[in-house]
Amino acid sequence: MEEQRVQAQLDKHAIQIAKLFSKIDDTNGCIQKINTSLLQIKWSVYGALGWYIITQVGIIEALSLV
């Protein structure tokens, strides 16, 4: 009887641990998506700053003359 109760408790814990690992995997996936979005934002800002600097310096006008 005691052995069955212990086995049932172990099975319950195994299920709970599996659910936790599944949630960790989901969380890691979400963090990766957030990281990708932040990288896209970062490079968009760098591109916008680069474009602003190029247009202010006049490189676009110089290239259009060639």
Secondary structure as GFF3:
##gff-version 3
##sequence-region A 1 66
A	DSSP	alpha_helix	2	57	.	.	.	ID=ss1
A	DSSP	alpha_helix	59	65	.	.	.	ID=ss2
###
